[in-house]
Amino acid sequence: MKRVPFGNTGDSVSEFCLGTMMFGARCDEMESDRILSAALERGVNFVDTAAMYVNGGTEEILGRLLRGRRDRVFLTTKVHKGLEPEDIRSSIDESLARLQTDYVDLYLLHWPLKGMRPVEIMAALDQVVQAGKARYVGCSNFPAWLLAHCNAIAAEHGWPRLVNNQVAYNLFERGIEVEILPQAVAEGIAITAYRPIAEGVLAGRYQVGGPFPSGARGESSGPVVTWLAQHGDSIERFDRYAAELGVAPAALALAWLRYSPGVTSIIVGASRLSQLDDNFAGFEFDLTESQYNEVTALFDTEVKEEGLQRFPGRKNNFPRLRRNLQLLQP
């Protein structure tokens, strides 16, 4: 597994970041252990979790599974409660207890919130780092201007900067190609991409116009239903293109993401061990420029923006956050 620089931190991480959202949700602890062990054996050293997953249950499972293996992992978790300074300080303490570790490598602010106070937030993150509870701090779902604003505050006060932005990126959700990726390349910010196979749509998991597989996650997913309806022809062409290359659709989707020099690592989750093979395949070959362009041209999703519409059942909407003028307290 290829290791890549994690922004300007001096650390290196695997291109494959194991997402653990399914641990305790759609797979039990035994299967979670098999998934984690297989990832580590294949050279993965980057693991992402969050306190909100299964109300802390995922962190508890991961804490037990990492006993004796903590030093092999670059571990990330996220602020759970809110963005008040006390939320930031108490959330890390609770996460560390569940994870059975003294520190995490990366501690992320999960979502921007209306009325947030960046000076107080960055001061609280500095306290977390100074206490040795996190080596680095970063954010998730931050517009480029907000990340830059927070890092300007950090620079002014000599506090740790946000070194990472974790954002959704796939062949449907391409908003980060505007501002986010250029900023990352210019400023040495690590980009970790989540939802890379679009909740299974780009893994050949769903038949366009057909019934959902029994128990499929997509049955209750607004985005999955929407993407299948809006991009059915493109999805079918994508699946055929993957077959022509002799790779699984999921592998092609991951290779497409890896082509971008702005993407550091891709967060890939699994609810069963068998899902990992197709996912690992996406890290074992590189697309040529012409192949990348051909795959891109299959989808009419270049920033207009796809996620600007409101998906049923989804509270947060990243493209609308980019336009929100009320995130900061006056």
C-alpha positions as CSV (number, residue, x, y, z in Angstrom):
1,M,0.0,0.0,0.0
2,K,1.4,3.3,-1.1
3,R,2.2,5.9,1.6
4,V,1.7,9.6,0.8
5,P,2.7,12.8,2.7
6,F,-0.1,14.0,5.0
7,G,-0.1,17.6,3.9
8,N,2.8,19.5,5.4
9,T,2.9,17.6,8.7
10,G,5.9,15.5,7.9
11,D,3.9,12.3,8.6
12,S,3.0,9.8,5.9
13,V,-0.2,7.8,5.7
14,S,-1.6,5.1,3.4
15,E,-3.7,6.2,0.4
16,F,-6.4,3.8,1.8
17,C,-8.0,5.2,5.0
18,L,-10.2,2.6,6.7
19,G,-13.5,4.2,7.6
20,T,-15.2,2.5,10.6
21,M,-18.7,3.9,10.5
22,M,-20.1,0.4,9.9
23,F,-18.3,-1.1,13.0
24,G,-21.1,-1.9,15.4
25,A,-23.8,-0.7,13.0
26,R,-23.8,-3.1,10.0
27,C,-21.1,-5.5,11.2
28,D,-20.4,-7.0,14.6
29,E,-17.2,-6.8,16.6
30,M,-15.8,-10.1,15.2
31,E,-16.3,-9.0,11.6
32,S,-15.0,-5.6,12.4
33,D,-11.8,-7.3,13.7
34,R,-11.4,-9.2,10.5
35,I,-11.8,-6.1,8.4
36,L,-9.3,-4.1,10.5
37,S,-6.8,-6.9,10.6
38,A,-7.0,-7.4,6.8
39,A,-6.5,-3.7,6.2
40,L,-3.4,-3.6,8.5
41,E,-2.0,-6.7,6.8
42,R,-2.4,-5.0,3.4
43,G,-0.4,-2.0,4.6
44,V,-3.1,0.4,5.7
45,N,-2.0,2.6,8.6
46,F,-4.8,5.3,8.5
47,V,-8.0,4.7,10.4
48,D,-11.0,7.2,10.7
49,T,-13.7,7.1,13.3
50,A,-16.1,9.5,15.1
51,A,-17.9,9.6,18.4
52,M,-21.2,10.0,16.7
53,Y,-21.0,6.6,15.1
54,V,-23.3,4.2,17.0
55,N,-23.4,6.8,19.8
56,G,-19.8,6.1,20.7
57,G,-20.1,2.4,20.2
58,T,-17.8,2.4,17.2
59,E,-15.0,4.0,19.2
60,E,-15.5,1.5,21.9
61,I,-15.2,-1.4,19.5
62,L,-12.1,0.2,17.9
63,G,-10.5,0.8,21.2
64,R,-10.7,-3.0,22.0
65,L,-9.5,-4.0,18.6
66,L,-6.5,-1.7,18.6
67,R,-5.1,-3.1,21.9
68,G,-1.5,-4.0,21.1
69,R,-1.8,-2.4,17.6
70,R,-2.2,1.3,18.4
71,D,1.3,2.2,17.3
72,R,0.6,0.9,13.8
73,V,-2.2,3.3,13.2
74,F,-2.6,7.0,12.4
75,L,-5.9,7.5,14.2
76,T,-8.6,10.1,13.5
77,T,-11.7,11.0,15.4
78,K,-14.0,14.0,15.5
79,V,-15.6,16.6,17.9
80,H,-19.0,15.1,18.7
81,K,-21.1,17.6,20.7
82,G,-20.8,21.0,19.2
83,L,-18.2,23.8,18.6
84,E,-18.2,25.4,22.1
85,P,-14.8,25.3,23.7
86,E,-16.1,23.0,26.4
87,D,-17.6,20.7,23.8
88,I,-14.2,20.4,22.1
89,R,-12.4,19.7,25.3
90,S,-14.9,17.2,26.8
91,S,-15.4,15.4,23.5
92,I,-11.7,14.5,23.1
93,D,-11.6,13.2,26.7
94,E,-14.6,11.0,26.1
95,S,-13.3,9.7,22.8
96,L,-9.9,8.9,24.3
97,A,-11.6,6.9,27.0
98,R,-13.6,4.9,24.5
99,L,-10.6,4.4,22.2
100,Q,-8.4,3.3,25.2
101,T,-5.6,5.6,24.1
102,D,-3.8,8.6,25.5
103,Y,-4.0,10.5,22.2
104,V,-5.3,10.6,18.6
105,D,-3.2,11.6,15.7
106,L,-5.8,13.8,14.2
107,Y,-8.8,15.5,15.8
108,L,-11.4,17.1,13.5
109,L,-14.2,19.6,13.8
110,H,-17.0,17.7,12.1
111,W,-19.3,20.3,10.6
112,P,-19.4,24.1,10.6
113,L,-22.3,25.6,12.7
114,K,-24.2,28.8,12.4
115,G,-22.8,31.4,14.8
116,M,-19.5,29.6,15.4
117,R,-16.7,31.6,17.1
118,P,-13.4,30.6,15.4
119,V,-11.1,32.4,17.8
120,E,-12.5,30.4,20.7
121,I,-12.6,27.2,18.7
122,M,-9.0,27.5,17.6
123,A,-7.9,28.3,21.2
124,A,-9.7,25.2,22.5
125,L,-8.0,23.0,19.8
126,D,-4.6,24.5,20.9
127,Q,-5.4,23.4,24.4
128,V,-6.1,19.9,23.2
129,V,-2.8,19.7,21.3
130,Q,-0.8,21.3,24.1
131,A,-2.2,18.7,26.5
132,G,-0.9,15.9,24.3
133,K,-4.4,14.6,23.5
134,A,-4.1,15.2,19.7
135,R,-1.0,15.5,17.5
136,Y,-2.8,17.5,14.8
137,V,-6.1,19.2,14.3
138,G,-8.3,19.6,11.2
139,C,-11.8,19.9,10.0
140,S,-14.5,18.2,8.0
141,N,-16.9,19.7,5.5
142,F,-15.3,23.2,5.8
143,P,-15.6,25.7,2.8
144,A,-12.2,26.9,1.7
145,W,-12.8,30.4,3.0
146,L,-13.6,29.2,6.5
147,L,-10.6,26.9,6.7
148,A,-8.4,29.8,5.6
149,H,-10.1,32.1,8.1
150,C,-9.4,29.6,11.0
151,N,-5.8,29.1,9.9
152,A,-5.2,32.9,9.8
153,I,-6.4,33.1,13.4
154,A,-4.1,30.2,14.3
155,A,-1.1,31.9,12.6
156,E,-1.8,35.2,14.4
157,H,-1.8,33.5,17.8
158,G,0.8,30.8,17.3
159,W,-1.7,28.0,17.6
160,P,-1.8,24.7,15.6
161,R,-3.3,25.1,12.1
162,L,-6.0,22.9,10.6
163,V,-4.0,20.5,8.5
164,N,-6.8,18.4,7.0
165,N,-10.2,18.9,5.4
166,Q,-12.3,15.7,5.2
167,V,-14.9,16.1,2.4
168,A,-17.3,14.1,0.2
169,Y,-15.9,13.5,-3.3
170,N,-17.1,11.1,-6.0
171,L,-18.2,11.2,-9.6
172,F,-21.5,12.8,-8.5
173,E,-20.3,15.2,-5.8
174,R,-17.6,17.2,-7.3
175,G,-18.0,20.6,-5.6
176,I,-14.6,20.4,-3.9
177,E,-13.0,20.8,-7.4
178,V,-13.8,24.4,-7.0
179,E,-11.7,26.2,-4.3
180,I,-11.2,23.2,-1.9
181,L,-8.7,21.2,-4.0
182,P,-6.8,24.2,-5.3
183,Q,-6.5,25.5,-1.8
184,A,-5.2,22.1,-0.6
185,V,-2.5,22.0,-3.3
186,A,-1.5,25.6,-2.7
187,E,-1.4,25.4,1.1
188,G,-0.3,21.8,1.8
189,I,-3.6,20.8,3.3
190,A,-4.3,17.1,3.4
191,I,-7.6,16.1,1.7
192,T,-9.4,13.0,2.8
193,A,-12.3,12.0,0.6
194,Y,-15.3,10.2,2.1
195,R,-18.3,8.6,0.2
196,P,-16.0,7.7,-2.7
197,I,-18.3,5.0,-4.2
198,A,-21.4,7.1,-3.5
199,E,-23.0,4.8,-0.9
200,G,-22.6,1.8,-3.2
201,V,-24.0,3.4,-6.4
202,L,-20.5,3.4,-8.0
203,A,-19.8,-0.2,-6.8
204,G,-22.4,-1.8,-9.1
205,R,-24.5,-2.6,-6.1
206,Y,-27.8,-1.3,-7.5
207,Q,-29.4,-2.1,-10.8
208,V,-30.8,1.0,-12.5
209,G,-34.6,0.7,-12.6
210,G,-34.5,-2.5,-10.6
211,P,-35.4,-3.4,-7.1
212,F,-33.0,-2.7,-4.2
213,P,-31.1,-5.8,-2.9
214,S,-32.7,-7.0,0.4
215,G,-31.4,-5.0,3.3
216,A,-29.4,-2.6,1.1
217,R,-28.4,0.7,2.7
218,G,-29.6,2.5,-0.3
219,E,-33.3,1.7,0.3
220,S,-33.5,4.5,2.9
221,S,-30.9,6.9,1.3
222,G,-32.2,10.0,-0.4
223,P,-28.9,10.5,-2.4
224,V,-28.9,6.9,-3.7
225,V,-32.5,7.1,-4.9
226,T,-31.7,10.5,-6.5
227,W,-28.5,9.5,-8.2
228,L,-30.0,6.4,-9.7
229,A,-32.9,8.4,-11.1
230,Q,-30.8,11.3,-12.4
231,H,-27.7,9.5,-13.7
232,G,-29.0,6.0,-14.6
233,D,-27.6,6.0,-18.1
234,S,-24.2,7.3,-16.9
235,I,-24.0,4.6,-14.2
236,E,-24.7,1.9,-16.7
237,R,-22.0,3.2,-19.0
238,F,-19.6,3.4,-16.1
239,D,-20.3,-0.2,-15.2
240,R,-19.6,-1.3,-18.8
241,Y,-16.4,0.8,-18.9
242,A,-15.2,-1.0,-15.7
243,A,-15.9,-4.3,-17.3
244,E,-13.9,-3.4,-20.4
245,L,-10.9,-2.6,-18.2
246,G,-11.4,-5.8,-16.3
247,V,-11.9,-4.2,-12.9
248,A,-14.8,-3.9,-10.5
249,P,-16.8,-0.6,-10.6
250,A,-15.7,0.2,-7.1
251,A,-12.1,-0.1,-8.1
252,L,-12.6,2.2,-11.0
253,A,-14.3,4.8,-8.8
254,L,-11.4,4.7,-6.4
255,A,-8.8,4.9,-9.1
256,W,-10.6,8.0,-10.6
257,L,-10.3,9.7,-7.2
258,R,-6.7,8.8,-6.8
259,Y,-5.8,10.5,-10.1
260,S,-6.3,13.9,-8.5
261,P,-3.1,15.4,-7.1
262,G,-5.2,17.2,-4.5
263,V,-6.5,14.0,-2.9
264,T,-4.4,12.6,-0.1
265,S,-6.3,9.6,1.1
266,I,-9.6,8.0,0.4
267,I,-11.9,6.9,3.2
268,V,-13.2,3.4,2.4
269,G,-15.6,1.6,4.7
270,A,-16.8,-2.0,4.7
271,S,-19.5,-4.0,6.5
272,R,-18.0,-7.4,5.6
273,L,-14.5,-8.6,4.8
274,S,-15.4,-9.6,1.2
275,Q,-16.0,-6.0,0.3
276,L,-12.4,-5.1,0.9
277,D,-11.0,-7.0,-2.2
278,D,-12.7,-4.7,-4.8
279,N,-11.8,-1.7,-2.7
280,F,-8.1,-2.7,-2.5
281,A,-8.1,-3.3,-6.2
282,G,-8.7,0.5,-6.7
283,F,-5.3,1.2,-5.2
284,E,-3.4,-1.3,-7.3
285,F,-3.6,0.4,-10.7
286,D,-3.5,3.9,-12.1
287,L,-5.6,5.5,-14.7
288,T,-4.0,7.1,-17.7
289,E,-4.9,10.6,-18.5
290,S,-7.1,9.5,-21.4
291,Q,-8.9,6.9,-19.2
292,Y,-9.5,9.5,-16.5
293,N,-11.0,11.9,-19.0
294,E,-13.2,9.2,-20.5
295,V,-14.5,8.2,-17.1
296,T,-15.1,11.9,-16.2
297,A,-17.0,12.4,-19.4
298,L,-19.5,9.7,-18.6
299,F,-21.1,11.9,-16.0
300,D,-22.5,15.4,-16.6
301,T,-21.7,16.4,-13.0
302,E,-18.9,19.0,-13.4
303,V,-19.7,21.7,-10.8
304,K,-23.2,23.1,-11.3
305,E,-23.5,21.8,-8.4
306,E,-25.1,18.4,-7.8
307,G,-25.3,18.7,-4.0
308,L,-27.0,22.1,-4.1
309,Q,-30.4,20.4,-4.2
310,R,-31.9,19.3,-0.9
311,F,-31.9,15.5,-0.4
312,P,-34.7,14.0,1.6
313,G,-33.7,13.2,5.1
314,R,-30.4,15.0,5.0
315,K,-29.9,17.9,7.4
316,N,-26.5,19.2,6.2
317,N,-25.7,20.4,2.7
318,F,-22.1,21.3,2.0
319,P,-22.6,23.3,-1.2
320,R,-25.1,25.5,0.6
321,L,-22.6,26.0,3.4
322,R,-20.2,27.5,0.9
323,R,-22.7,30.2,0.2
324,N,-23.9,30.7,3.8
325,L,-23.1,34.3,5.0
326,Q,-24.2,33.6,8.6
327,L,-21.8,31.0,9.9
328,L,-19.8,33.5,11.8
329,Q,-21.1,35.3,14.8
330,P,-21.2,39.1,14.1
